[in-house]
Amino acid sequence: MALNQKVIQVVSHEIYRRFPEVKGKKPRVQQRSTTKGRSIFSSRPTYLLTFRGQATTSTNKTMPYWVRVVINDQGRILKITMSH
């Protein structure tokens, strides 16, 4: 089942608000397989949205910036991680 585009837009808007470095960037969307055994997520499908941008350091250097968001099929954000 593909993720609804409206759900992607709503989640993207929230990520742009929290992380302006990736504002306007389209996320890469991947469906994650459900894991067997203990999991913090339910058995419902989850999706990984990856936003990539650039941040500027205090010395005017640019560095890659990623925001990874795990959501359920209803668009509820389950986990957010970011890295430079």
Secondary structure, DSSP 8 states (H G I E B T S, - for coil): ----HHHHHHHHHHHHHH-GGGTT---EEEEE---SSS-SS-SS-EEEEEEEEEEE-TTS-EEEEEEEEEEETT--EEEEEEE-
